[in-house]
Amino acid sequence: MSKTFYAAAHVVADPRGDNGEGKPAVVDWDATMRFRHHLWSLGLGIADAMDTAQRGMGLDWAATQELIRRSGAEARAVNGLLACGAGTDHLAPGTHSLDAIERAYREQLEVVQDAGARVILMASRALAASAHGPADYARIYGTLLTEVDQPVILHWLGDMFDPALAGYWGDSDLDRAADAVLEIIHQHAAKVDGIKVSLLDADREIALRAKLPDGVRLYTGDDFNYPSLIESGSHALLGIFDAIAVPAAAARQALDAGDTAKFREILDPTVPLARHIFATPTYHYKTGIVFLAWLNGHQEEFRMVGGQEHSRSLDHLIELHRLAAECGVLSDPELAAARLASLVAP
């Protein structure tokens, strides 16, 4: 079976905009859409309006709605595969009633479905803060899965990606949490395309994958162990595929042709780069993704919404450039070297 590869895509900040911390996001829409066409041209699907696009870390709901609408229109124009995140991040931080959380999910679901995109039901900080146990998750997800008009991708993001999601599915014990989400999936299997798992734990992902109903996919979100997990059976929904789109697309073609040796030959050298980009604190990985997009000429400035370009040290970025050069993901090494030099210049 051909594997589905989604690249979770970043947004390009408008360098002329006031994109400081806590400010409304000002996006360079032309550059943002050009990057999506780059991913589609390689044969990759796009997972948009996800944490890689800085949901909850700079991309506010107003900008998110515009991103979903624009990406939906561009996807239709080229018949590109697009799935978008629907969550509850327009709610104020803190606890909320389950009814309010349901309404918030429905509001975002409507935006995604109206754009013609597939739905990714994102993990909700509001639900993590408000739920009293697995039964509350079963109620929210059960209701939403009954209502959606097509199968969706569920989203399990570990607390290394977002500390506010600790204890998701109603239990801090990951084995019991897995049992809780599996029960939801089995009860609503016809409405679940798959589940995206970002726990950075390959053994746990494989165990969960083995317990899924027939026809429900495991989309790896493990940016540390993706080559082996994909080879062994997972599909992919990965932030690192934004950064390594060209080799990821070539690896997918090799896998579809049955050449697993070539698949690993292409992807394995990118793992040290991925592990560096997603190093602790993992939630700052977006800075490395955008930095590499700038090195590769996909945007004119190294700027991010929310001022997140300052979230990694200069030493971290210098090492990122070295690792990117080593695994061959710099499309124009001379441009990348010049841009790095401009960053480190006193």
C-alpha positions in Angstrom: 0.0 0.0 0.0 1.3 3.5 -0.9 2.2 5.5 2.2 0.6 8.9 2.8 3.2 11.6 3.6 2.0 14.8 5.1 4.5 17.7 5.7 3.3 19.9 8.5 4.0 23.3 7.0 5.2 26.5 8.6 4.0 30.1 7.9 6.2 32.9 6.7 6.0 36.1 8.8 5.8 39.4 7.0 9.1 41.0 7.9 7.5 44.5 7.7 4.8 43.5 10.2 5.0 43.9 14.0 5.3 40.2 14.8 6.4 40.6 18.4 5.5 38.3 21.3 1.8 38.5 22.0 1.0 40.6 18.9 -1.5 39.5 16.2 0.3 37.5 13.5 1.2 39.4 10.3 1.8 36.8 7.6 3.4 37.1 4.2 0.7 35.2 2.4 2.4 35.1 -1.0 5.5 33.5 0.4 3.4 31.2 2.6 1.4 29.9 -0.3 4.5 29.6 -2.5 6.0 27.2 0.0 2.8 25.1 0.0 3.0 24.9 -3.8 6.6 23.7 -3.4 5.5 20.9 -1.1 2.6 19.9 -3.4 4.9 19.9 -6.5 7.0 17.3 -4.8 4.0 15.0 -4.3 3.7 15.6 -0.6 0.5 16.2 1.3 0.2 19.3 3.6 -0.9 19.3 7.2 -1.7 22.9 7.7 -2.7 25.1 10.6 -0.9 22.7 13.0 1.7 23.3 15.7 4.4 23.6 13.0 2.4 26.7 11.8 2.8 28.0 15.3 -0.7 27.3 16.6 -0.6 28.4 20.2 2.8 30.0 19.7 2.2 33.1 17.7 -0.5 32.2 15.1 -3.7 33.6 16.4 -7.2 32.4 15.3 -7.8 35.2 12.9 -4.6 34.4 11.0 -5.3 30.7 11.3 -8.7 31.1 9.6 -7.2 33.0 6.7 -4.4 30.4 6.4 -7.0 27.6 6.2 -9.1 29.4 3.6 -6.1 30.4 1.4 -4.6 26.9 1.6 -7.9 25.3 0.8 -8.3 27.5 -2.3 -4.7 26.7 -3.5 -5.1 23.0 -2.8 -8.2 22.9 -5.0 -6.3 24.7 -7.8 -3.7 22.0 -8.0 -5.6 19.0 -6.6 -3.2 19.0 -3.7 -3.7 16.8 -0.6 -4.5 19.1 2.4 -5.6 18.4 5.9 -6.0 21.3 8.4 -6.1 21.5 12.2 -9.4 22.2 14.0 -9.0 22.9 17.7 -10.1 25.2 20.5 -7.2 27.6 20.7 -9.4 30.7 20.3 -10.7 30.1 23.8 -9.1 32.1 26.6 -6.5 30.1 28.6 -8.0 28.3 31.6 -10.8 25.9 32.3 -14.1 25.8 30.4 -17.2 23.8 30.4 -17.3 20.7 28.2 -20.2 22.4 26.3 -18.0 25.4 25.6 -15.2 23.2 24.4 -17.6 21.3 22.0 -18.8 24.6 20.6 -15.2 25.8 20.1 -14.3 22.6 18.2 -17.4 23.0 16.0 -16.6 26.5 15.1 -13.1 25.5 13.9 -14.4 22.4 12.2 -16.8 24.5 10.2 -13.9 26.6 8.9 -11.8 23.6 7.9 -14.7 21.8 6.2 -15.8 24.9 4.4 -12.3 25.2 3.0 -12.6 21.7 1.5 -9.7 20.3 3.6 -9.6 17.1 5.5 -9.9 17.5 9.2 -7.3 17.0 11.9 -8.9 17.1 15.3 -6.1 18.8 17.2 -5.3 18.2 20.9 -7.0 20.9 23.0 -5.3 22.8 25.8 -8.7 23.8 27.1 -9.8 20.1 27.3 -6.6 19.1 29.0 -7.2 21.8 31.6 -10.9 21.1 32.1 -11.4 17.3 31.7 -11.7 15.2 34.9 -10.8 11.9 33.3 -11.1 9.7 30.2 -14.9 9.9 30.2 -14.8 13.6 29.4 -12.5 13.0 26.4 -14.8 10.2 25.3 -17.8 12.5 25.5 -16.1 15.4 23.5 -14.5 13.2 20.8 -17.5 10.9 20.6 -19.9 13.8 19.9 -17.6 15.4 17.4 -16.9 12.1 15.5 -20.6 11.5 15.3 -21.1 14.9 13.7 -18.2 15.1 11.2 -19.0 14.5 7.5 -15.8 12.6 6.7 -13.2 10.5 8.6 -10.7 12.7 10.5 -7.2 12.4 11.8 -6.9 12.5 15.6 -3.9 14.2 17.2 -1.9 13.0 20.2 0.8 15.5 20.9 3.1 14.7 23.8 4.0 17.2 26.5 7.5 17.6 25.1 5.8 19.4 22.2 3.3 21.3 24.4 3.5 21.1 28.2 -0.1 22.2 28.5 -1.1 18.8 27.0 0.3 16.7 29.8 -2.1 13.9 30.8 -4.0 14.0 27.5 -6.8 11.4 27.1 -7.4 11.8 30.8 -4.4 10.0 32.4 -0.8 10.8 32.9 0.1 7.2 32.6 0.7 6.7 28.9 -0.4 3.1 28.8 -3.8 4.0 30.3 -4.0 7.1 28.0 -3.4 4.8 25.0 -6.2 2.5 26.2 -8.5 5.5 26.5 -7.9 6.8 23.0 -8.1 3.3 21.5 -11.5 2.9 23.0 -12.7 6.1 21.3 -11.2 4.9 18.0 -12.8 1.5 18.2 -16.2 2.9 19.0 -16.0 5.4 16.1 -13.7 3.6 13.6 -15.7 4.6 10.6 -15.1 8.3 11.3 -11.4 8.0 12.0 -8.9 8.0 9.1 -6.0 7.7 11.5 -4.2 9.1 14.6 -1.1 11.2 14.5 1.2 10.3 17.4 4.0 12.6 18.5 5.4 11.0 21.7 9.0 10.4 20.5 8.7 6.8 21.7 9.0 4.3 18.8 8.1 1.2 20.9 4.9 2.9 22.2 3.9 4.0 18.7 4.4 0.5 17.3 2.3 -1.0 20.2 -0.5 1.5 19.6 -0.4 0.9 15.9 -0.9 -2.9 16.4 -4.1 -2.3 18.3 -5.8 0.0 15.8 -8.9 -1.2 13.9 -8.4 -2.4 10.4 -8.4 0.6 8.0 -7.3 3.1 10.7 -3.8 4.5 10.1 -1.1 5.4 12.4 0.5 8.7 11.2 3.9 9.0 12.8 4.7 12.3 14.3 8.0 11.0 15.7 10.7 13.3 14.4 13.4 11.2 16.0 12.6 7.7 14.6 10.6 8.3 11.4 12.6 6.1 8.9 12.2 2.9 10.9 8.6 3.7 11.9 7.5 4.4 8.3 9.3 1.3 7.0 7.6 -0.9 9.7 4.1 0.3 8.9 3.3 3.9 9.9 2.2 6.6 7.5 3.7 10.1 8.2 2.6 13.5 9.4 5.8 15.3 10.3 7.1 18.7 10.9 10.6 17.6 9.8 9.2 17.0 6.3 8.8 20.8 6.0 12.6 21.0 6.4 13.6 17.9 4.4 10.8 17.9 1.8 13.0 17.0 -1.2 14.6 13.9 0.3 11.2 12.9 2.0 9.5 13.0 -1.4 12.3 10.9 -3.0 12.1 8.4 -0.1 8.4 8.0 -0.6 8.9 7.2 -4.2 11.5 4.6 -3.4 9.2 3.0 -0.8 6.3 3.0 -3.2 8.6 1.2 -5.7 9.3 -1.4 -3.0 13.0 -0.3 -2.6 13.2 -0.1 1.2 17.0 0.0 1.0 16.9 3.1 -1.1 14.2 4.6 1.2 16.5 4.2 4.2 19.6 5.3 2.3 17.8 8.6 1.6 16.1 9.3 4.9 18.6 7.9 7.5 21.2 10.7 6.9 18.5 13.3 7.8 17.9 12.0 11.3 20.8 13.8 13.1 19.5 17.1 11.6 15.9 16.2 12.8 17.1 15.3 16.3 19.0 18.6 16.5 16.0 20.7 15.3 13.7 18.9 17.8 16.1 19.0 20.7 14.9 20.0 24.1 13.0 22.2 24.6 11.2 20.4 21.7 8.4 23.0 21.3 11.0 25.5 19.9 11.6 23.2 16.9 9.6 25.7 14.7 12.6 28.1 14.9 14.9 25.6 13.2 12.2 24.8 10.6 11.9 28.4 9.6 15.6 29.0 9.8 16.2 26.2 7.3 13.5 27.6 5.0 15.3 30.9 5.0 18.6 29.2 4.2 17.0 27.5 1.3 15.6 30.7 -0.1 11.9 30.0 0.6 11.6 33.4 2.4 13.6 36.6 2.3 14.0 37.2 6.1 14.5 35.0 9.1 11.5 36.2 10.9 8.6 34.4 12.7 5.2 35.3 14.1 5.4 35.8 17.8 9.0 36.8 17.6 10.0 33.1 17.8 13.1 33.5 15.7 14.9 34.3 19.0 13.9 31.0 20.6 17.1 29.2 19.7 20.7 30.2 20.3 23.1 31.2 17.6 25.2 28.2 18.3 22.2 26.0 17.8 21.5 27.6 14.4 25.2 27.3 13.3 25.1 23.6 14.1 21.8 23.2 12.3 23.5 24.7 9.2 26.4 22.2 9.5 24.1 19.2 9.8 21.9 20.4 6.9 24.9 20.7 4.7 26.2 17.3 5.8 22.9 15.5 4.9 22.5 17.4 1.6 19.3 19.3 2.3 20.6 22.8 1.3 19.3 23.5 -2.1 21.9 26.3 -2.7 24.9 25.9 -0.4 26.4 29.2 -1.4 23.2 31.1 -0.6 22.8 29.3 2.7 26.4 30.1 3.6 26.0 33.7 2.8 22.8 34.0 4.8 24.4 32.3 7.8 27.3 34.7 7.5 24.9 37.7 7.5 23.3 36.3 10.7 26.6 35.8 12.6 28.2 39.0 11.4 28.9 41.5 14.3 
